[in-house]
Amino acid sequence: MVNIHHIQDTTQPIKTPQGGPEKTGKKDAFKSALTQALDKAEPSETPETTTHGLGEITPTRTIQIPEQADLVSSSTEKLLGLLETYTAQLQDPGVSLKHMAPVLETIHQRADQLVEETRTLGSDHAGLRDIATQTAVAAQTEYIKFQRGDYLS
């Protein structure tokens, strides 16, 4: 093949100074530079200060945990409200039993929860326990009647 571009290899010697890096004449220049840098880096002496520990942090608002009696009372009211809704649906001829089923399932679940909540009430809340128990029994009775088909006509 014919060389289109004729490149000649020329080598040029690289000249390096003889004897390595230049010497400044100072024998311990690095040591003195390091010592100066370390002297500047040392922290200046500051007077000792005392710190006091944190005291108790007071909350900006108080968290009120409801008592069990308040929870049972609230659950009883909600269940009674659901029973009222269910009664109104039973009296309305335009509402089918199929549409009442979800409300009755919620009533059934809330009644079970109410029974569990009343078990932890003490003897000083006997009246509330009786009302809650009677409400839960009435709700469970309606659930059983609905499941049994008592309202089919």
N, CA, C and O of each residue as an XYZ file, in Angstrom:
612
protein
N       0.823     -1.181      0.000
C       0.000      0.000      0.000
C       0.862      1.238      0.000
O       2.008      1.251      0.451
N       0.279      2.227     -0.505
C       1.016      3.484     -0.632
C       0.637      4.371      0.551
O      -0.539      4.503      0.890
N       1.612      4.955      1.152
C       1.340      5.880      2.262
C       0.875      7.212      1.708
O       1.599      7.863      0.955
N      -0.303      7.612      2.068
C      -0.830      8.878      1.596
C      -0.151     10.031      2.327
O       0.250     11.028      1.727
N      -0.043      9.869      3.576
C       0.601     10.897      4.390
C       1.905     10.347      4.903
O       1.959      9.315      5.573
N       2.879     11.014      4.594
C       4.192     10.553      5.050
C       4.517     11.255      6.358
O       4.781     12.457      6.386
N       4.495     10.517      7.398
C       4.783     11.068      8.709
C       6.150     10.567      9.118
O       6.440      9.371      9.119
N       6.952     11.510      9.456
C       8.285     11.104      9.907
C       8.289     11.081     11.418
O       7.797     11.994     12.080
N       8.833     10.057     11.922
C       8.971      9.961     13.369
C      10.230     10.683     13.773
O      11.345     10.311     13.410
N      10.012     11.707     14.521
C      11.179     12.410     15.047
C      11.106     12.348     16.544
O      10.047     12.563     17.132
N      12.135     12.079     17.117
C      12.175     12.029     18.572
C      13.000     13.192     19.063
O      14.107     13.446     18.588
N      12.443     13.879     20.010
C      13.159     14.988     20.607
C      13.481     14.615     22.032
O      12.605     14.189     22.785
N      14.705     14.769     22.395
C      15.059     14.429     23.768
C      14.453     15.451     24.741
O      14.431     16.650     24.465
N      13.971     14.961     25.859
C      13.428     15.817     26.896
C      14.553     16.156     27.844
O      15.226     15.283     28.391
N      14.734     17.430     28.017
C      15.820     17.867     28.880
C      15.288     18.064     30.278
O      14.294     18.764     30.471
N      15.928     17.465     31.248
C      15.585     17.634     32.656
C      16.767     18.247     33.346
O      17.917     17.958     33.017
N      16.481     19.094     34.304
C      17.593     19.688     35.022
C      18.328     18.628     35.821
O      17.721     17.718     36.386
N      19.603     18.758     35.855
C      20.424     17.802     36.588
C      20.330     18.080     38.078
O      20.351     19.238     38.495
N      20.227     17.039     38.876
C      20.297     17.174     40.323
C      18.942     17.263     41.001
O      18.907     17.440     42.219
N      17.818     17.151     40.290
C      16.496     17.138     40.913
C      15.987     18.526     41.209
O      16.447     19.491     40.599
N      15.058     18.654     42.119
C      14.450     19.938     42.410
C      15.460     20.891     43.038
O      16.449     20.507     43.664
N      15.135     22.156     42.823
C      16.041     23.165     43.354
C      15.988     23.167     44.861
O      14.940     22.929     45.462
N      17.090     23.429     45.448
C      17.166     23.520     46.895
C      17.214     24.981     47.269
O      17.911     25.777     46.640
N      16.480     25.322     48.281
C      16.386     26.721     48.664
C      17.537     27.136     49.562
O      17.782     28.325     49.765
N      18.190     26.220     50.059
C      19.288     26.566     50.935
C      18.923     26.393     52.392
O      19.805     26.355     53.250
N      17.658     26.288     52.684
C      17.266     26.072     54.078
C      17.208     24.581     54.316
O      16.635     23.831     53.526
N      17.781     24.182     55.362
C      17.884     22.766     55.653
C      16.553     22.193     56.170
O      16.160     21.101     55.761
N      15.867     22.902     57.049
C      14.623     22.402     57.655
C      13.440     23.307     57.304
O      12.693     23.706     58.199
N      13.256     23.633     56.051
C      12.174     24.529     55.631
C      10.813     23.905     55.866
O       9.893     24.574     56.337
N      10.676     22.620     55.541
C       9.373     21.953     55.721
C       9.003     21.888     57.197
O       7.852     22.127     57.562
N       9.948     21.574     58.022
C       9.700     21.452     59.451
C       9.252     22.788     60.025
O       8.332     22.834     60.841
N       9.886     23.863     59.613
C       9.504     25.169     60.161
C       8.127     25.602     59.641
O       7.359     26.215     60.382
N       7.810     25.293     58.392
C       6.498     25.638     57.846
C       5.397     24.852     58.544
O       4.326     25.393     58.820
N       5.653     23.584     58.831
C       4.675     22.759     59.541
C       4.466     23.256     60.951
O       3.333     23.294     61.431
N       5.514     23.630     61.611
C       5.405     24.123     62.983
C       4.599     25.413     63.017
O       3.775     25.602     63.913
N       4.821     26.298     62.062
C       4.080     27.551     62.014
C       2.585     27.294     61.767
O       1.737     27.949     62.371
N       2.270     26.359     60.896
C       0.873     26.045     60.597
C       0.183     25.452     61.816
O      -0.971     25.775     62.098
N       0.871     24.601     62.526
C       0.280     23.998     63.717
C       0.087     25.025     64.818
O      -0.897     24.958     65.555
N       0.995     25.965     64.946
C       0.854     26.999     65.961
C      -0.375     27.863     65.697
O      -1.064     28.262     66.635
N      -0.652     28.152     64.435
C      -1.816     28.958     64.088
C      -3.110     28.178     64.297
O      -4.145     28.773     64.596
N      -3.066     26.862     64.145
C      -4.266     26.040     64.245
C      -4.675     25.759     65.670
O      -5.815     25.354     65.894
N      -3.812     25.949     66.641
C      -4.172     25.663     68.027
C      -5.228     26.644     68.484
O      -5.117     27.843     68.231
N      -6.263     26.140     69.163
C      -7.320     27.036     69.622
C      -6.805     27.961     70.711
O      -5.992     27.587     71.557
N      -7.302     29.160     70.654
C      -6.914     30.086     71.707
C      -7.654     29.704     72.975
O      -8.741     29.127     72.930
N      -7.070     30.024     74.065
C      -7.678     29.639     75.329
C      -8.887     30.512     75.594
O      -8.800     31.740     75.575
N     -10.019     29.862     75.841
C     -11.244     30.589     76.146
C     -11.579     30.350     77.600
O     -11.272     29.289     78.143
N     -12.198     31.311     78.230
C     -12.538     31.104     79.639
C     -13.612     30.027     79.754
O     -14.483     29.904     78.892
N     -13.537     29.266     80.810
C     -14.515     28.201     81.034
C     -15.875     28.803     81.350
O     -15.983     29.757     82.122
N     -16.900     28.239     80.749
C     -18.258     28.676     81.039
C     -19.031     27.480     81.550
O     -18.772     26.340     81.165
N     -19.953     27.747     82.396
C     -20.778     26.663     82.927
C     -22.132     26.702     82.238
O     -22.658     27.772     81.933
N     -22.673     25.554     82.003
C     -23.998     25.472     81.408
C     -24.931     24.828     82.413
O     -24.533     23.982     83.213
N     -26.155     25.242     82.350
C     -27.155     24.686     83.259
C     -28.020     23.711     82.473
O     -28.334     23.960     81.309
N     -28.402     22.616     83.093
C     -29.252     21.623     82.451
C     -30.642     22.190     82.207
O     -31.071     23.134     82.869
N     -31.323     21.603     81.258
C     -32.676     22.033     80.959
C     -33.618     21.626     82.079
O     -33.484     20.555     82.670
N     -34.545     22.477     82.348
C     -35.566     22.152     83.327
C     -36.703     21.396     82.654
O     -36.589     20.996     81.496
N     -37.763     21.210     83.356
C     -38.912     20.510     82.803
C     -39.573     21.387     81.749
O     -39.750     22.589     81.945
N     -39.931     20.780     80.647
C     -40.589     21.506     79.573
C     -42.088     21.351     79.769
O     -42.610     20.238     79.819
N     -42.760     22.466     79.877
C     -44.202     22.413     80.091
C     -44.909     22.430     78.744
O     -44.532     23.196     77.857
N     -45.918     21.606     78.583
C     -46.626     21.563     77.300
C     -47.444     22.840     77.098
O     -47.878     23.472     78.060
N     -47.641     23.200     75.847
C     -48.424     24.393     75.547
C     -49.918     24.124     75.678
O     -50.698     25.043     75.927
N     -50.307     22.894     75.514
C     -51.707     22.532     75.715
C     -51.744     21.191     76.414
O     -50.832     20.378     76.259
N     -52.768     20.960     77.164
C     -52.870     19.713     77.901
C     -53.648     18.696     77.077
O     -54.607     19.025     76.378
N     -53.211     17.482     77.182
C     -53.882     16.382     76.488
C     -54.795     15.710     77.498
O     -54.358     15.252     78.554
N     -56.051     15.664     77.154
C     -57.017     15.042     78.048
C     -57.379     13.667     77.509
O     -57.888     13.530     76.397
N     -57.114     12.678     78.299
C     -57.456     11.314     77.933
C     -58.846     11.026     78.501
O     -59.060     11.117     79.710
N     -59.780     10.682     77.630
C     -61.131     10.450     78.128
C     -61.191      9.212     79.018
O     -60.483      8.228     78.803
N     -62.038      9.292     79.997
C     -62.228      8.151     80.884
C     -63.067      7.093     80.183
O     -63.744      7.372     79.193
N     -63.012      5.898     80.702
C     -63.758      4.785     80.102
C     -65.256      5.054     80.121
O     -65.969      4.666     79.196
N     -65.735      5.715     81.166
C     -67.166      6.015     81.252
C     -67.574      6.960     80.116
O     -68.659      6.820     79.551
N     -66.710      7.916     79.786
C     -67.025      8.835     78.688
C     -67.045      8.095     77.349
O     -67.879      8.376     76.488
N     -66.127      7.157     77.186
C     -66.101      6.371     75.948
C     -67.359      5.521     75.800
O     -67.943      5.446     74.719
N     -67.767      4.890     76.882
C     -68.964      4.044     76.843
C     -70.194      4.907     76.570
O     -71.066      4.517     75.793
N     -70.267      6.065     77.201
C     -71.398      6.961     76.995
C     -71.471      7.423     75.532
O     -72.549      7.457     74.939
N     -70.318      7.776     74.963
C     -70.275      8.210     73.562
C     -70.660      7.072     72.614
O     -71.414      7.280     71.664
N     -70.148      5.886     72.871
C     -70.472      4.729     72.028
C     -71.952      4.381     72.107
O     -72.560      3.995     71.109
N     -72.523      4.519     73.288
C     -73.947      4.244     73.469
C     -74.786      5.242     72.674
O     -75.762      4.862     72.027
N     -74.406      6.506     72.724
C     -75.141      7.525     71.971
C     -75.064      7.268     70.468
O     -76.060      7.412     69.760
N     -73.897      6.894     69.987
C     -73.738      6.617     68.552
C     -74.587      5.418     68.136
O     -75.215      5.434     67.077
N     -74.604      4.388     68.964
C     -75.400      3.205     68.653
C     -76.886      3.533     68.664
O     -77.636      3.049     67.816
N     -77.315      4.349     69.616
C     -78.722      4.758     69.641
C     -79.082      5.573     68.399
O     -80.186      5.445     67.869
N     -78.158      6.406     67.938
C     -78.387      7.165     66.703
C     -78.530      6.256     65.500
O     -79.377      6.492     64.638
N     -77.708      5.213     65.434
C     -77.834      4.248     64.342
C     -79.153      3.486     64.410
O     -79.768      3.203     63.382
N     -79.580      3.159     65.620
C     -80.867      2.462     65.773
C     -82.026      3.357     65.339
O     -83.004      2.871     64.772
N     -81.924      4.660     65.601
C     -82.963      5.589     65.144
C     -83.003      5.643     63.617
O     -84.080      5.651     63.020
N     -81.840      5.680     62.997
C     -81.770      5.682     61.528
C     -82.385      4.415     60.975
O     -83.142      4.453     60.005
N     -82.062      3.301     61.588
C     -82.598      2.006     61.160
C     -84.117      1.963     61.310
O     -84.812      1.454     60.431
N     -84.634      2.493     62.413
C     -86.087      2.511     62.646
C     -86.780      3.374     61.590
O     -87.844      3.012     61.088
N     -86.175      4.511     61.258
C     -86.763      5.381     60.236
C     -86.771      4.682     58.880
O     -87.720      4.833     58.110
N     -85.723      3.920     58.585
C     -85.686      3.183     57.318
C     -86.724      2.071     57.285
O     -87.304      1.795     56.235
N     -86.964      1.426     58.434
C     -87.981      0.369     58.490
C     -89.376      0.932     58.217
O     -90.203      0.259     57.602
N     -89.639      2.140     58.662
C     -90.956      2.740     58.495
C     -91.163      3.335     57.107
O     -92.294      3.605     56.702
N     -90.062      3.539     56.379
C     -90.164      4.114     55.035
C     -90.362      2.990     54.023
O     -89.476      2.152     53.854
N     -91.522      2.959     53.339
C     -91.771      1.882     52.380
C     -90.881      1.987     51.137
O     -90.757      1.013     50.395
N     -90.269      3.132     50.897
C     -89.414      3.304     49.726
C     -88.015      2.736     49.910
O     -87.265      2.633     48.939
N     -87.649      2.368     51.122
C     -86.311      1.826     51.386
C     -86.405      0.306     51.432
O     -87.175     -0.265     52.204
N     -85.614     -0.322     50.600
C     -85.658     -1.793     50.564
C     -84.786     -2.373     51.681
O     -83.908     -1.706     52.228
N     -85.060     -3.618     51.989
C     -84.259     -4.300     53.010
C     -82.803     -4.436     52.573
O     -81.891     -4.478     53.398
N     -82.610     -4.504     51.280
C     -81.249     -4.618     50.750
C     -80.421     -3.371     51.087
O     -79.220     -3.467     51.341
N     -81.069     -2.209     51.087
C     -80.375     -0.969     51.412
C     -80.163     -0.804     52.912
O     -79.325     -0.008     53.336
N     -80.914     -1.545     53.714
C     -80.763     -1.473     55.175
C     -79.638     -2.367     55.688
O     -79.133     -2.160     56.791
N     -79.257     -3.324     54.919
C     -78.261     -4.299     55.372
C     -76.937     -3.655     55.821
O     -76.424     -4.058     56.865
N     -76.352     -2.681     55.104
C     -75.102     -2.083     55.583
C     -75.247     -1.361     56.927
O     -74.347     -1.410     57.765
N     -76.380     -0.696     57.122
C     -76.616     -0.011     58.395
C     -76.703     -1.039     59.518
O     -76.175     -0.823     60.609
N     -77.375     -2.161     59.243
C     -77.508     -3.204     60.263
C     -76.173     -3.863     60.577
O     -75.932     -4.242     61.723
N     -75.313     -4.005     59.598
C     -73.968     -4.558     59.855
C     -73.172     -3.617     60.762
O     -72.471     -4.061     61.671
N     -73.288     -2.323     60.505
C     -72.611     -1.341     61.358
C     -73.172     -1.388     62.771
O     -72.419     -1.306     63.742
N     -74.475     -1.518     62.891
C     -75.117     -1.630     64.212
C     -74.586     -2.863     64.946
O     -74.276     -2.797     66.135
N     -74.486     -3.962     64.246
C     -73.989     -5.208     64.846
C     -72.549     -5.038     65.357
O     -72.229     -5.460     66.469
N     -71.701     -4.430     64.556
C     -70.304     -4.225     64.957
C     -70.197     -3.271     66.141
O     -69.438     -3.524     67.077
N     -70.944     -2.190     66.106
C     -70.900     -1.215     67.205
C     -71.440     -1.815     68.502
O     -70.962     -1.485     69.588
N     -72.429     -2.691     68.389
C     -72.973     -3.343     69.583
C     -71.926     -4.252     70.211
O     -71.784     -4.286     71.434
N     -71.195     -4.985     69.387
C     -70.120     -5.833     69.914
C     -69.045     -4.998     70.608
O     -68.559     -5.368     71.677
N     -68.680     -3.878     70.000
C     -67.679     -2.997     70.605
C     -68.170     -2.421     71.923
O     -67.407     -2.309     72.883
N     -69.429     -2.062     71.967
C     -69.999     -1.498     73.192
C     -69.988     -2.514     74.329
O     -69.703     -2.165     75.475
N     -70.294     -3.755     74.016
C     -70.258     -4.805     75.042
C     -68.834     -4.936     75.596
O     -68.652     -5.072     76.806
N     -67.839     -4.896     74.728
C     -66.444     -4.991     75.178
C     -66.050     -3.795     76.044
O     -65.352     -3.946     77.047
N     -66.503     -2.610     75.647
C     -66.163     -1.410     76.413
C     -66.804     -1.405     77.794
O     -66.215     -0.897     78.748
N     -68.013     -1.967     77.911
C     -68.703     -1.942     79.205
C     -68.102     -2.923     80.199
O     -68.329     -2.788     81.401
N     -67.361     -3.882     79.739
C     -66.761     -4.871     80.652
C     -65.732     -4.240     81.593
O     -65.497     -4.747     82.690
N     -65.128     -3.147     81.168
C     -64.083     -2.526     81.991
C     -64.623     -1.449     82.923
O     -63.865     -0.858     83.692
N     -65.928     -1.191     82.860
C     -66.501     -0.191     83.769
C     -66.543     -0.727     85.190
O     -66.837     -1.900     85.421
N     -66.252      0.132     86.113
C     -66.289     -0.262     87.523
C     -67.704     -0.245     88.076
O     -68.654      0.104     87.374
N     -67.834     -0.626     89.341
C     -69.151     -0.702     89.973
C     -69.737      0.687     90.223
O     -70.944      0.810     90.431
N     -68.919      1.725     90.209
C     -69.433      3.074     90.422
C     -70.186      3.607     89.191
O     -70.837      4.649     89.266
N     -70.097      2.901     88.080
C     -70.817      3.283     86.860
C     -71.835      2.204     86.484
O     -71.996      1.877     85.309
N     -72.513      1.660     87.478
C     -73.465      0.564     87.242
C     -74.637      1.018     86.372
O     -75.097      0.258     85.519
N     -75.120      2.227     86.569
C     -76.250      2.723     85.776
C     -75.890      2.855     84.301
O     -76.667      2.471     83.427
N     -74.715      3.398     84.033
C     -74.257      3.524     82.656
C     -74.047      2.156     82.025
O     -74.361      1.943     80.854
N     -73.511      1.228     82.821
C     -73.300     -0.119     82.306
C     -74.624     -0.774     81.941
O     -74.707     -1.464     80.925
N     -75.659     -0.571     82.750
C     -76.976     -1.147     82.454
C     -77.561     -0.563     81.169
O     -78.078     -1.302     80.331
N     -77.481      0.755     81.010
C     -78.019      1.402     79.808
C     -77.264      0.922     78.570
O     -77.880      0.607     77.551
N     -75.937      0.864     78.652
C     -75.132      0.425     77.514
C     -75.423     -1.029     77.168
O     -75.510     -1.384     75.992
N     -75.573     -1.865     78.180
C     -75.859     -3.279     77.941
C     -77.230     -3.454     77.292
O     -77.378     -4.240     76.357
N     -78.224     -2.732     77.780
C     -79.564     -2.819     77.205
C     -79.576     -2.327     75.757
O     -80.258     -2.901     74.908
N     -78.827     -1.273     75.483
C     -78.744     -0.768     74.111
C     -78.097     -1.801     73.198
O     -78.570     -2.038     72.086
N     -77.017     -2.415     73.667
C     -76.327     -3.433     72.865
C     -77.229     -4.643     72.632
O     -77.240     -5.198     71.533
N     -77.979     -5.058     73.641
C     -78.886     -6.201     73.499
C     -79.990     -5.881     72.492
O     -80.345     -6.727     71.671
N     -80.533     -4.668     72.553
C     -81.587     -4.276     71.601
C     -81.031     -4.266     70.173
O     -81.700     -4.698     69.235
N     -79.807     -3.772     70.022
C     -79.184     -3.728     68.692
C     -78.942     -5.139     68.157
O     -79.204     -5.417     66.987
N     -78.448     -6.018     69.008
C     -78.186     -7.400     68.575
C     -79.495     -8.119     68.254
O     -79.546     -8.939     67.337
N     -80.546     -7.815     69.004
C     -81.852     -8.422     68.745
C     -82.376     -8.000     67.371
O     -82.884     -8.830     66.618
N     -82.253     -6.724     67.049
C     -82.680     -6.253     65.738
C     -81.851     -6.890     64.624
O     -82.374     -7.206     63.556
N     -80.584     -7.071     64.875
C     -79.718     -7.710     63.876
C     -80.176     -9.149     63.623
O     -80.261     -9.591     62.477
N     -80.468     -9.870     64.705
C     -80.913    -11.272     64.573
C     -82.270    -11.331     63.858
O     -82.468    -12.183     62.992
N     -83.198    -10.446     64.204
C     -84.499    -10.416     63.546
C     -84.345    -10.165     62.045
O     -85.013    -10.798     61.228
N     -83.462     -9.240     61.696
C     -83.249     -8.916     60.291
C     -82.650    -10.103     59.554
O     -83.079    -10.428     58.446
N     -81.660    -10.756     60.162
C     -81.006    -11.903     59.533
C     -81.960    -13.095     59.419
O     -81.890    -13.876     58.470
N     -82.832    -13.214     60.385
C     -83.789    -14.336     60.404
C     -84.906    -14.125     59.386
O     -85.562    -15.082     58.975
N     -85.125    -12.871     58.978
C     -86.167    -12.607     57.983
C     -87.486    -12.183     58.564
O     -88.514    -12.310     57.898
N     -87.500    -11.678     59.792
C     -88.748    -11.278     60.416
C     -89.444    -10.136     59.691
O     -90.657     -9.972     59.826
N     -88.705     -9.346     58.927
C     -89.293     -8.159     58.281
C     -89.660     -8.417     56.814
O     -90.015     -7.484     56.092
N     -89.577     -9.639     56.385
C     -90.003     -9.977     55.014
C     -91.516    -10.131     55.017
O     -92.078    -10.839     55.852
N     -92.165     -9.463     54.077
C     -93.627     -9.621     54.008
C     -94.118     -9.576     52.588
O     -95.320     -9.693     52.346
